[in-house]
């Protein structure tokens, strides 16, 4: 398994150039100083910054969309219990909110990401940002791959750790650690930019 000396992307077998940044697969001895981590690339690489900006925006759009739907479902489910608040104040109602907000809501968010990536290779946010999920071996993203790459989204701190480990280690900087583990990545589907090169 070979990686690009410039950007750290995994190289296809017998490739002459990197599919991610266009660098020659075999660097000259004067340019190869080692593969950069994702954090090092975030400092100067505008295309890399743009990629992660798109992913953050896509995640915010997705969480806002699925959270809105989840809380609407929560309110509908809570309607039959509302008379209990007014006519039976001795019955604690906090268990209901804890059950939904602490247990069911994160599972609904996880299910959304897993099913969207497995069925469509993209979520609503990724579609808006021109991104899609792909497997490095060229096969279709299945439910297992989608679950492994998205399981950290069940809790925000796990997602932050997943991204930090992916960016902090050598390899394809577009991959979270879970992406690297299962062999998936997020690719651009168009050339639109959020962060222009001239900034």
VOTI-290815 format. One record per residue (C-alpha): residue in three letters; residue number from 1; x, y, z; chain. Coordinates in Angstrom, 2 decimals, decimal comma. Example, Ala and Ser with C-alpha at 12.3 -4.5 7.8 and 13.67 -1.06 7.14 Angstrom:
2
resn / resi / x / y / z / chain
Ala / 1 / 12,30 / -4,50 / 7,80 / A
Ser / 2 / 13,67 / -1,06 / 7,14 / A
//
This chain:
199
resn / resi / x / y / z / chain
Unk / 1 / 0,00 / 0,00 / 0,00 / A
Unk / 2 / 1,60 / 3,28 / -1,13 / A
Unk / 3 / 0,78 / 6,85 / -0,14 / A
Unk / 4 / 1,40 / 10,15 / -1,89 / A
Unk / 5 / 4,55 / 11,87 / -0,60 / A
Unk / 6 / 2,88 / 15,29 / -0,86 / A
Unk / 7 / -0,71 / 14,92 / 0,42 / A
Unk / 8 / -0,77 / 11,45 / 1,99 / A
Unk / 9 / -3,61 / 10,07 / -0,19 / A
Unk / 10 / -3,53 / 6,34 / -0,85 / A
Unk / 11 / -2,22 / 5,70 / -4,37 / A
Unk / 12 / -3,91 / 3,34 / -6,79 / A
Unk / 13 / -1,86 / 0,36 / -7,90 / A
Unk / 14 / 0,69 / 1,26 / -10,62 / A
Unk / 15 / -0,41 / 4,92 / -10,70 / A
Unk / 16 / 2,06 / 7,49 / -12,00 / A
Unk / 17 / 0,38 / 10,47 / -10,35 / A
Unk / 18 / -1,64 / 11,05 / -7,19 / A
Unk / 19 / -5,41 / 11,15 / -7,90 / A
Unk / 20 / -5,85 / 13,70 / -5,11 / A
Unk / 21 / -3,18 / 16,37 / -5,64 / A
Unk / 22 / -1,56 / 15,42 / -8,97 / A
Unk / 23 / 1,95 / 14,96 / -7,58 / A
Unk / 24 / 4,20 / 12,37 / -9,24 / A
Unk / 25 / 3,89 / 8,99 / -7,52 / A
Unk / 26 / 7,68 / 8,80 / -7,15 / A
Unk / 27 / 9,07 / 12,11 / -5,87 / A
Unk / 28 / 12,45 / 13,49 / -6,67 / A
Unk / 29 / 14,99 / 13,28 / -3,87 / A
Unk / 30 / 14,91 / 17,06 / -3,43 / A
Unk / 31 / 11,14 / 17,31 / -2,83 / A
Unk / 32 / 10,41 / 14,30 / -0,63 / A
Unk / 33 / 10,66 / 15,39 / 2,98 / A
Unk / 34 / 8,00 / 13,04 / 4,31 / A
Unk / 35 / 4,24 / 12,85 / 4,28 / A
Unk / 36 / 2,43 / 15,67 / 6,06 / A
Unk / 37 / -0,29 / 15,11 / 8,60 / A
Unk / 38 / -3,72 / 16,58 / 7,98 / A
Unk / 39 / -3,13 / 19,29 / 10,57 / A
Unk / 40 / 0,05 / 20,35 / 8,74 / A
Unk / 41 / -1,84 / 20,50 / 5,44 / A
Unk / 42 / -4,63 / 22,61 / 6,96 / A
Unk / 43 / -2,14 / 25,46 / 7,48 / A
Unk / 44 / -1,35 / 26,17 / 3,83 / A
Unk / 45 / -3,33 / 23,95 / 1,46 / A
Unk / 46 / -6,42 / 25,91 / 0,31 / A
Unk / 47 / -7,99 / 22,93 / -1,47 / A
Unk / 48 / -7,61 / 20,85 / 1,69 / A
Unk / 49 / -9,09 / 23,65 / 3,82 / A
Unk / 50 / -11,98 / 23,89 / 1,36 / A
Unk / 51 / -12,59 / 20,14 / 1,57 / A
Unk / 52 / -12,89 / 20,21 / 5,36 / A
Unk / 53 / -14,96 / 23,42 / 5,34 / A
Unk / 54 / -17,45 / 21,67 / 3,04 / A
Unk / 55 / -17,55 / 18,66 / 5,34 / A
Unk / 56 / -18,20 / 20,79 / 8,44 / A
Unk / 57 / -21,00 / 22,69 / 6,68 / A
Unk / 58 / -22,49 / 19,42 / 5,40 / A
Unk / 59 / -22,44 / 17,98 / 8,94 / A
Unk / 60 / -24,18 / 21,08 / 10,36 / A
Unk / 61 / -26,87 / 20,91 / 7,65 / A
Unk / 62 / -27,40 / 17,19 / 8,28 / A
Unk / 63 / -27,60 / 17,49 / 12,06 / A
Unk / 64 / -29,99 / 20,45 / 11,81 / A
Unk / 65 / -32,20 / 18,54 / 9,36 / A
Unk / 66 / -32,37 / 15,28 / 11,27 / A
Unk / 67 / -32,61 / 17,01 / 14,67 / A
Unk / 68 / -35,56 / 19,11 / 13,49 / A
Unk / 69 / -37,36 / 15,97 / 12,30 / A
Unk / 70 / -36,48 / 14,12 / 15,51 / A
Unk / 71 / -37,77 / 16,86 / 17,81 / A
Unk / 72 / -40,97 / 17,14 / 15,78 / A
Unk / 73 / -41,41 / 13,39 / 16,29 / A
Unk / 74 / -40,67 / 13,91 / 19,99 / A
Unk / 75 / -43,38 / 16,54 / 20,32 / A
Unk / 76 / -45,89 / 14,32 / 18,54 / A
Unk / 77 / -44,98 / 11,43 / 20,85 / A
Unk / 78 / -45,27 / 13,70 / 23,90 / A
Unk / 79 / -48,80 / 14,97 / 23,09 / A
Unk / 80 / -50,60 / 12,05 / 24,80 / A
Unk / 81 / -48,55 / 12,59 / 27,95 / A
Unk / 82 / -49,20 / 16,35 / 28,22 / A
Unk / 83 / -52,37 / 15,97 / 30,33 / A
Unk / 84 / -50,25 / 14,11 / 32,89 / A
Unk / 85 / -48,21 / 17,28 / 33,52 / A
Unk / 86 / -51,31 / 19,28 / 34,44 / A
Unk / 87 / -53,56 / 16,69 / 36,11 / A
Unk / 88 / -51,02 / 14,33 / 37,70 / A
Unk / 89 / -48,02 / 16,43 / 38,82 / A
Unk / 90 / -46,96 / 13,63 / 41,17 / A
Unk / 91 / -45,84 / 11,51 / 38,17 / A
Unk / 92 / -42,30 / 12,45 / 37,12 / A
Unk / 93 / -42,19 / 13,39 / 33,44 / A
Unk / 94 / -38,41 / 13,80 / 33,21 / A
Unk / 95 / -37,89 / 10,13 / 32,32 / A
Unk / 96 / -39,66 / 10,71 / 29,01 / A
Unk / 97 / -37,38 / 13,57 / 27,95 / A
Unk / 98 / -34,30 / 11,72 / 29,17 / A
Unk / 99 / -35,31 / 8,64 / 27,23 / A
Unk / 100 / -35,70 / 10,62 / 23,99 / A
Unk / 101 / -32,86 / 13,10 / 24,29 / A
Unk / 102 / -30,35 / 10,72 / 25,86 / A
Unk / 103 / -31,17 / 7,52 / 24,02 / A
Unk / 104 / -33,43 / 7,67 / 21,01 / A
Unk / 105 / -32,38 / 10,98 / 19,41 / A
Unk / 106 / -28,66 / 10,04 / 19,03 / A
Unk / 107 / -29,69 / 6,67 / 17,54 / A
Unk / 108 / -31,95 / 8,41 / 15,01 / A
Unk / 109 / -29,08 / 10,73 / 14,02 / A
Unk / 110 / -26,74 / 7,74 / 13,64 / A
Unk / 111 / -29,32 / 5,80 / 11,62 / A
Unk / 112 / -29,74 / 8,77 / 9,26 / A
Unk / 113 / -26,01 / 8,98 / 8,50 / A
Unk / 114 / -25,59 / 5,20 / 8,18 / A
Unk / 115 / -28,56 / 4,70 / 5,85 / A
Unk / 116 / -27,89 / 7,81 / 3,73 / A
Unk / 117 / -24,24 / 6,88 / 3,14 / A
Unk / 118 / -25,04 / 3,23 / 2,44 / A
Unk / 119 / -28,01 / 3,83 / 0,14 / A
Unk / 120 / -27,03 / 7,07 / -1,63 / A
Unk / 121 / -23,29 / 7,55 / -0,86 / A
Unk / 122 / -24,24 / 11,00 / 0,43 / A
Unk / 123 / -26,42 / 12,78 / 2,94 / A
Unk / 124 / -28,47 / 15,92 / 2,25 / A
Unk / 125 / -25,60 / 18,10 / 3,50 / A
Unk / 126 / -23,02 / 16,27 / 1,40 / A
Unk / 127 / -25,23 / 16,62 / -1,67 / A
Unk / 128 / -25,50 / 20,38 / -1,11 / A
Unk / 129 / -21,73 / 20,67 / -0,67 / A
Unk / 130 / -20,81 / 18,48 / -3,64 / A
Unk / 131 / -19,38 / 15,57 / -1,61 / A
Unk / 132 / -19,89 / 11,83 / -1,63 / A
Unk / 133 / -18,65 / 8,83 / 0,34 / A
Unk / 134 / -16,60 / 6,25 / -1,57 / A
Unk / 135 / -14,69 / 3,09 / -0,76 / A
Unk / 136 / -11,03 / 3,02 / -1,71 / A
Unk / 137 / -11,41 / -0,40 / -3,33 / A
Unk / 138 / -14,04 / 0,98 / -5,74 / A
Unk / 139 / -16,88 / -1,15 / -4,38 / A
Unk / 140 / -20,21 / 0,30 / -3,26 / A
Unk / 141 / -20,44 / 1,52 / 0,35 / A
Unk / 142 / -22,35 / -1,15 / 2,28 / A
Unk / 143 / -24,16 / -0,94 / 5,62 / A
Unk / 144 / -21,19 / -2,27 / 7,60 / A
Unk / 145 / -18,73 / 0,23 / 6,10 / A
Unk / 146 / -21,24 / 3,02 / 6,63 / A
Unk / 147 / -21,84 / 2,01 / 10,26 / A
Unk / 148 / -18,11 / 1,88 / 11,07 / A
Unk / 149 / -17,37 / 5,26 / 9,46 / A
Unk / 150 / -20,37 / 6,92 / 11,15 / A
Unk / 151 / -20,45 / 5,32 / 14,61 / A
Unk / 152 / -18,49 / 8,23 / 16,11 / A
Unk / 153 / -21,39 / 10,55 / 15,21 / A
Unk / 154 / -23,44 / 9,10 / 18,06 / A
Unk / 155 / -21,65 / 11,56 / 20,39 / A
Unk / 156 / -19,99 / 14,85 / 19,41 / A
Unk / 157 / -16,83 / 14,19 / 21,48 / A
Unk / 158 / -16,32 / 10,86 / 19,70 / A
Unk / 159 / -16,62 / 12,59 / 16,33 / A
Unk / 160 / -14,04 / 15,22 / 17,35 / A
Unk / 161 / -11,63 / 12,48 / 18,46 / A
Unk / 162 / -12,22 / 10,51 / 15,25 / A
Unk / 163 / -11,39 / 13,57 / 13,12 / A
Unk / 164 / -8,42 / 14,61 / 15,30 / A
Unk / 165 / -6,80 / 11,18 / 15,08 / A
Unk / 166 / -7,34 / 11,09 / 11,32 / A
Unk / 167 / -5,85 / 14,56 / 10,83 / A
Unk / 168 / -3,06 / 14,01 / 13,34 / A
Unk / 169 / -1,63 / 10,87 / 11,76 / A
Unk / 170 / 0,06 / 10,22 / 8,43 / A
Unk / 171 / -2,12 / 9,08 / 5,55 / A
Unk / 172 / -4,92 / 10,59 / 3,50 / A
Unk / 173 / -5,86 / 13,75 / 5,40 / A
Unk / 174 / -9,40 / 13,60 / 4,01 / A
Unk / 175 / -10,06 / 10,52 / 6,13 / A
Unk / 176 / -11,22 / 10,41 / 9,72 / A
Unk / 177 / -9,63 / 7,54 / 11,64 / A
Unk / 178 / -12,79 / 5,44 / 11,12 / A
Unk / 179 / -12,58 / 6,11 / 7,35 / A
Unk / 180 / -8,99 / 4,94 / 7,31 / A
Unk / 181 / -9,86 / 1,85 / 9,35 / A
Unk / 182 / -12,72 / 0,71 / 7,09 / A
Unk / 183 / -11,24 / 1,97 / 3,79 / A
Unk / 184 / -13,60 / 4,81 / 2,90 / A
Unk / 185 / -13,11 / 8,47 / 2,05 / A
Unk / 186 / -15,14 / 11,58 / 1,19 / A
Unk / 187 / -14,62 / 12,89 / -2,35 / A
Unk / 188 / -15,59 / 16,09 / -4,13 / A
Unk / 189 / -18,15 / 15,61 / -6,89 / A
Unk / 190 / -17,76 / 19,09 / -8,41 / A
Unk / 191 / -15,22 / 21,91 / -8,61 / A
Unk / 192 / -17,12 / 24,52 / -6,61 / A
Unk / 193 / -15,05 / 26,16 / -3,89 / A
Unk / 194 / -15,94 / 27,76 / -0,58 / A
Unk / 195 / -12,38 / 28,94 / 0,13 / A
Unk / 196 / -10,90 / 30,48 / -3,03 / A
Unk / 197 / -7,21 / 30,02 / -3,87 / A
Unk / 198 / -6,48 / 33,75 / -3,76 / A
Unk / 199 / -7,25 / 34,21 / -0,03 / A
//
